[in-house]
Amino acid sequence: MKCPPALPPLVRRVRRIASRAVRPAVVALVLCCVVSCGGRRTRADALSAAAPEPAVFRSVRPPAGCSGEERAAYMRTHYWDRFDFADTLFLSRADTLEMLRAFAAYVAQYVRPDDPAPIDMLMRRASASRPMFEYFWMLAERVLRDPNSPLRSDELYIPVLRAALASPWLDRWERIRPEHELRLALRNRVGQPASDFRYRLASGAEGTLYGIRAEYTLLYFANPDCPMCRRLSGELLASPLLNELTERGTLCVLAVYPDADLSAWRARRDGMPAAWIDACDPRGVILGGELYDLRAIPSLYLLDREKCVLVKDSASVPEIERAIDRRS
């Protein structure tokens, strides 16, 4: 699991790219992550635990003879047609694990991060009542926002937050959280310029993200005491592609320790490769100013020459490699 960074005061954070590949293992992994990592407990959670005969949702089947693309297009629109969004009594008997499985399968199989329209349509249908909307918000939060979910995606969670703010069910105090989360989700999106910041080296020298001159910059937020960070560092070093690009100067890895307490960073500086820029955030602007939505670390951002985001908040070396390969 990802390691949570030290958080600035008065900021409530919740724990957080959809894959086109359809593998039961992916959905199972989502369930393992999002269920074990918790999340807000809803009335539906409590009631479903006591229900003697849980209600189970079954998605529609595509028409016979559909090709792969036709099947995907049909299911993208009709997956939830059997679900009665007006039946709030269903929530008292719902098998939430099965609903999480159904939601994760829908995202993994039929929803693309570059086309969030199906999620927007789903949340509009769920807005029929407050209990129904809160239930589907919970499902979306665990699958699309939890940092340990393999299907987490800000691009797909943005329409969920917008639907929450557009719904009539939240008072002004309840709107604070989705408003805050939406502001963060809209920062550093794929295709947009990354937020610049000043970093400091162990020598005391300082630089800026935009001062790096390379075809690609791999912005790597990490903590030396985080086991997942050490594992990801090993995977980065084991990548022939990334090593070759680093040696040629095509790729620059900027490893940034984002926390305010610099003692751990100073004590473990020898853990970073000499070819990387090993830096800290001495002024605490990354977390304090919420320049980046670091719900958990490690976190990778791949940037192009102009510092536009190619990959956002990933912990997958293969995803970074694929993004570079697509541009080769």
N, C-alpha and C positions, 0 to 999 in steps of 0.2 A: 504494500500500500504506500501511497505517497505520504510524505512527512509534512505536517502543517508547519508553516513558518511562524515566527513570532508576529503577533498581530498588533496594529496600532490601537490605542484605546478608543472606546465609544463606537467601534465598528463591528457590527455583528456579521459574521461570515458563516455561510453554510458550506458543508462539504460537497465537491463537484466530481472519433469523428466518425461520425457514423460510417460503418463499413457496408459496402454494397454486397459483399460476400455473404451468402446465407449459410451459416453454420450453426447448428444447435449449440456447439461449445461456446460460441460468442454470447448467445443469449443466456446460457447457464452461468457464464462468468459474470455477466451483468448482474444477474440475480444474486450471486454470491457476494459481489462487491456492495451493491446498493442495500441489500438487506442487512448485511453484517455491519455496515458503516452507519446504520441508523438513519435518522432524519426526523422531521417533526411527526409526532404521533397524532393521527387524526381520529375523529370519532369513528370513522369507518374501520380503522385498524382495530380499535377496541371491540367493536360490535362483531367484526368478522371472526375474531378469536373465540367468541362465545357461541357463534352460530353452529347448530348441530349439523346442518346440511348446507355447506357453502354453495352459493350460486356461482356458476362457471360461465364465462363468456366464450362463445365460439364464433370465429370470424366467418365471413361469407367465403364461398368457393368461387373461383373464376369460371366463366363459361368453358365448356369442353372445347378443345381444339385451339385454344389460345396459344400463340407463340410466347416465347419468354418475355419479350418487350410488351406485348399486348397484355399478358398476365400481370406484369408489374404495374402497367398503367391502370388496369382495372382495379387492382387491389389498393393502389395508392388512393383511389377515390372512394372505393366501396368497402374497404376493410371493416369499418365499424357499422355497416348498415344494419346488422342484427342487434346492435346495442340500443336499448331504449333509454335515451338520455333524460326522459321525463320520469323514469321509474327510480325515485330516490330510495324506495324500499329495497332495491337491489343492493344498495350500499351496506345495508345492515346484514346481508347474507353473503357479501362478495368474498371470494377467495382472493385476497390481495396479492399473494404470491403468483397466482395464475394471471391476475390482471397485469402485474409487472412483467411477467413472461410475455403476455400478448402485446403489451406496449413496446417492449424491447424488440420483439420479433418484427413488429410493424416498422420500427425505425431502421433496424438492420437490413430488412429485405426490400422495403419499398420507398424509403425517404432518403433524399440526397441532401447533403449540407448546403449545396448551391440552390436548392429549391425547397424553402421552408413552407411553401403554400399548404401542403397537406396538414402540417402541424397547426397552422393558423386556422384552417377549416375545422379541425378536430376541436380546438379550444373554443371556437365559436359555438359549436354544437353542444359542448359541455357547459356553456354558460346559461343553459336553460334554468338552472337553479344554483343557489350558493353551495349546497352540499355536493352536487355533482361537479361543479367547477373546482371546488377545493380538492376533491378526490383525484380528478385528472391532473390538477396542478401538482399534487403529491407524486403521482406516477411520473410526470415529466421531470420533476425536480430530481428524483432518484436516478432516472435513466440518463437524462441529458445534462445535469449539472453536477452531480456527485463527482468529486475529483478522481475517484477510483473506478468509475464506470468506463468500460472500453468504448461506450457509445456517447460519451459526453461531447457536447457540441454547443458552443455559445450561439452559433448561427441558427440552430434549431430551437434553442431555449429563448432567444429574443422574441419570437412571436408569442410564446407562452407568457412572458412578462408583459408584453404589449396588450395581450388579451386580458390579463389581470387588471391592468390600469384602465382598460376600456370598459370593464364590466361594472355593473351597478352595485356589486356586492361588497366592495371594500370602502370603509370610511377613511378619513384623511390620515388617521394614524396607521391603519393597516396598509396604506399605500406607500408608506415610507420605505419598507424593505424592497418591494419590487422596483420602485423608482431608483433606489440606490443600486440594485443589482443590474438594472438596465443601463444605467450610466457606465458601469464597469464593463458590461458585455459589449457595449458599442465602442470601446477603446481598443486600439491595436487589432482591428479586424483584418482578415486576409484581404490583400489588395490595397490596404490603406497604410500611410506612413506610421512607423512605430514611434512611440514616445521617446524623446531624447532625454538623456540624463548624464550627469557627471559622475565618474567613478574615480577611485583612488587605488594606486598600487601599494605594495608593501614598502617600496622605497619612498613613498610620499608624493611621487609624481601623480598628476591627475590627467584625465582625458575625458572625452565624451563619446557616446555611442556613434554619433554622426561624424566624429573625427576619424573613425576607422575606414581605411581605404582597402577594400577587397570586393571581389565579385559577389561573395556571400559572407554574411555575418551570422554565426550561430550564437544567439544570446542564450546563455545557460544559467538559470537561477538555481543555486545549489547551496547546501549547508554541509560542511565536512563531517558533521556528526550524524547525518541522515543516511541510514543503510541503503535506501533506494537511490540516493544520489551517488554513493560509491558504486553501486551496481551499474547505474546508467553511465557513469564515467568510464567504467570498464568496457561497456558496449560501444561507446564512442571511440575509444582507443582501439578497439578490435575491428573497426570498420575500414576495410581497404580503401574504399572510395573517399571517405572523410579524411583519412590519413594522407592520401595522395594529394587531395586538394589543399590541405593544410601545408604540406611541404612545398607545394608550388606557389603558395601565397594567394591562391584563389579563394580559400575559405579562412576566415578568422574566427576562432572560438573565444568569446568573451564570457568567462565564468564569473558570475557576480554573486557575492554573499550579501543578501538583502537585509539581514537582521541588524538591529541596533547594537547588540552586544558583540563587539568585535573580538573578544577573547578567544572564542572557538576558531575563528578564521585565522587569527595570528598563530594559534597553536598548531594548526594543521595545514599550513600553506604548502608544505612540501608534498602534499597529496595531489596537487595539480601538475599536469605536464608542463614542461618549460615552454613548449610551443604555444600554449594557451595564454591569454591575458587573464591573470588571476587578480580579481579586483573586489573591492567592497563598496558599499554605499555609505560614505561617512556621514552624510547629512540626513539619512533616513527618508529620502524623498520618494523612493520606489514604493515602500509600504505606507509611509505617513501621508504622502500625497496621492496614493493610490494610482500611480502611473501605470502599473500593471496589476491585473487581478490575480494575485498569487494566493489562491485558496489553498494550495498545497504545492510542495516542491518534491522532486525536481520538476522543472518546467523549461521547455525548449521553445524558442522562437527562431525560425529561419527567416532571414531578411535578405533582400537583394541588394544590388549596388547602391540603390537610392534609399535604402532602409525601409522599403515597403515590405509588409508582412507576407511571406509565402506560406508559412506554417505557424499556427498559433497554439501556444500552450499544449505542447505534446510531450510525451515521455517515451516516444517510439523512435529508435534510430532508423528502422526501415522506412518509416513515414518521411523522415528527413531525406533519406537517400532517394526515395521515389520522387520527391518534389524536385530534387536537383536533376535527376535523370530526365524528367519530363521537359526540362529547359535545355537539355544538352543537344 
